Amino acid sequence: MGLVFNIANTYIITKKQHIRTLVQNYEVQVAARQAHVADSGSPFTCRLDLQTIAPPFSPIDELRQMLREKITPDGRAMILLTPLVQSIHGFADTATQRNAWIAEVRAMPENSDAMKSAWFFGLPYAPGRIDNRYPNFISALKLQTDDCIAFSILIGQSLVSYGERLTTRYGDGAPIISSEFR
């Protein structure tokens, strides 16, 4: 339970400290750019968020080992473990790729604001050329963070149910099961 709580809490904090603001600021700029272009047609000045994000540590390997080798929970917890692992690794991969994208943008010459803006919004920067990685990174980070939180909570709920079944089976001598994930 402690490992699952740690993972859920890690991604809740990551969402509160980084992802929510990053996504909201990006969505506001996308909407402002669309309104500006629709109204005036002139170039839009944006503020690129070039703050990198380090993938947070989460004890997913310890949880995986615990669930596979130390305890034998019901099938639901084991089924949910795979998408949790995929979400955590996906978040880390997306954050790493976004950080590499930021390094590319920072390395561009000073006079390439139009190209930077096009990359930021996923717009054409040359005939037939579009780099839409950044909008995809924002979307992926938002979804992967939510997935990490949701799958952690669902595994926690499954472990609570499993613990309650064990308590019923073993009676008064069974250890008390935490019900943090209710």
C-alpha atoms as one frame of an Amber mdcrd trajectory, in Angstrom:
protein
   0.000   0.000   0.000   2.841   2.355   0.841   4.453   1.919  -2.579   1.175
   2.516  -4.410   0.426   5.552  -2.239   3.932   6.886  -2.962   3.470   6.525
  -6.723   0.024   8.156  -6.717   1.257  10.991  -4.512   4.342  11.547  -6.682
   2.236  12.102  -9.787  -0.383  14.169  -7.964   2.402  16.489  -6.804   3.985
  16.509 -10.276   0.633  17.472 -11.747   0.103  20.243  -9.191   3.642  21.644
  -9.399   4.356  21.331 -13.110   1.928  19.710 -15.498  -1.327  21.528 -14.713
   0.247  24.972 -15.135   2.235  23.908 -18.208  -0.899  22.570 -19.915  -3.116
  25.497 -18.898  -0.575  28.095 -20.062  -0.148  26.286 -23.365  -3.899  26.006
 -23.952  -4.364  29.712 -23.131  -1.660  30.646 -25.639  -3.165  28.393 -28.325
  -6.566  30.039 -27.827  -5.062  33.543 -27.736  -3.096  32.865 -30.927  -6.199
  31.574 -32.718  -8.213  34.621 -31.633  -5.396  37.001 -32.573  -4.912  35.509
 -36.023  -8.678  35.447 -36.643  -9.014  39.109 -35.611  -5.928  40.707 -37.095
  -4.040  38.230 -39.204  -0.785  39.755 -37.954   1.974  37.689 -36.325   1.319
  36.557 -32.785   3.874  36.987 -30.033   4.035  33.992 -27.721   5.945  33.095
 -24.613   7.755  29.786 -24.998   7.878  27.763 -21.809  11.370  26.302 -21.967
  11.529  24.970 -18.420  12.585  21.344 -18.472  10.849  18.682 -16.419  12.727
  15.861 -14.746  10.797  12.600 -14.687   9.942  11.960 -11.029  11.243   8.919
  -9.222   8.619   6.360  -8.412   9.182   2.941  -6.866   7.506   1.078  -9.718
  10.160  -1.656  -9.858   9.722  -2.311  -6.136   5.934  -2.441  -6.537   6.210
  -4.799  -9.488   8.528  -7.095  -7.517   6.294  -6.961  -4.445   3.148  -7.827
  -6.398   4.796 -10.614  -8.383   7.003 -12.221  -5.751   5.950 -11.267  -2.223
   2.167 -11.208  -2.277  -0.388 -12.709  -4.610  -3.184 -10.168  -5.015  -6.218
 -10.742  -7.152  -5.964 -10.507 -10.904  -7.215  -6.918 -11.033  -4.107  -5.490
  -9.340  -1.856  -7.490 -11.632  -3.801  -6.431 -14.717  -3.549  -2.761 -13.700
   0.177  -3.031 -13.039   1.059  -3.186 -16.750  -0.701   0.056 -17.768   0.738
   1.772 -14.689   4.267   0.742 -15.682   3.587   1.851 -19.266   2.249   5.210
 -18.089   5.236   5.860 -15.826   7.724   4.935 -18.552   5.714   6.903 -21.105
   5.746   9.995 -18.888   9.513   9.703 -18.428  10.054   9.244 -22.178   7.814
  12.195 -23.052   9.518  14.454 -20.493  12.938  13.431 -21.837  11.890  14.070
 -25.451  10.387  17.441 -24.509  13.627  18.363 -22.758  15.561  17.455 -25.941
  13.122  19.582 -27.977  13.775  22.493 -25.605  17.525  22.079 -26.146  16.949
  22.207 -29.931  14.926  25.408 -29.614  17.489  27.023 -27.334  20.223  26.199
 -29.864  18.377  27.999 -32.682  19.743  31.367 -33.790  18.302  34.476 -32.144
  16.515  35.548 -35.343  14.409  32.385 -35.661  11.408  33.471 -33.586   8.941
  32.616 -36.357  10.257  29.071 -36.589  10.280  28.679 -32.802   6.664  29.838
 -32.664   5.687  27.467 -35.485   7.309  24.554 -33.665   5.666  25.571 -30.386
   2.184  25.590 -31.900   2.757  22.743 -34.372   2.282  24.977 -37.416   3.943
  24.858 -40.833   7.369  26.509 -40.736   8.221  25.865 -44.398   6.219  24.551
 -47.348   5.154  21.029 -46.436   7.122  21.055 -43.158   5.452  20.834 -39.752
   6.981  20.009 -36.379   4.092  19.167 -34.094   6.133  17.493 -31.372   5.496
  20.173 -28.752   1.678  20.054 -28.891   1.954  16.261 -28.753   4.274  16.471
 -25.711   1.789  18.688 -23.870  -1.112  16.354 -24.633   0.891  13.260 -23.685
   2.178  14.711 -20.390  -1.364  15.655 -19.389  -2.784  12.210 -20.172   0.160
  10.211 -18.823   0.119  12.086 -15.522  -3.585  11.385 -15.107  -3.020   7.739
 -16.051  -0.242   7.342 -13.464  -2.537   8.747 -10.785  -5.587   6.732 -11.835
  -3.850   3.362 -12.208  -2.080   3.825  -8.867  -5.360   4.558  -7.123  -7.083
   1.612  -8.790  -4.275  -0.739  -7.733  -4.539   0.647  -4.195  -8.286   0.038
  -4.148  -7.740  -3.484  -5.413  -5.164  -4.154  -2.688  -7.562  -2.857  -0.024
 -10.252  -5.255  -1.277  -7.745  -8.090  -1.318  -6.688  -7.254   2.242 -10.293
  -7.193   3.414 -10.877 -10.631   1.914  -7.793 -11.927   3.753  -9.010 -10.335
   6.990 -12.344 -12.089   6.597 -10.617 -15.388   5.912  -8.195 -15.173   8.866
 -10.527 -13.504  11.346  -9.507 -11.589  14.472  -5.812 -12.523  14.226  -5.353
 -10.866  10.837  -3.366  -7.632  10.619  -5.292  -4.389  10.151  -5.476  -3.363
   6.497  -5.083   0.308   5.637  -7.957   1.693   3.612  -6.296   4.874   2.293
  -7.557   4.310  -1.257 -11.282   4.228  -0.579
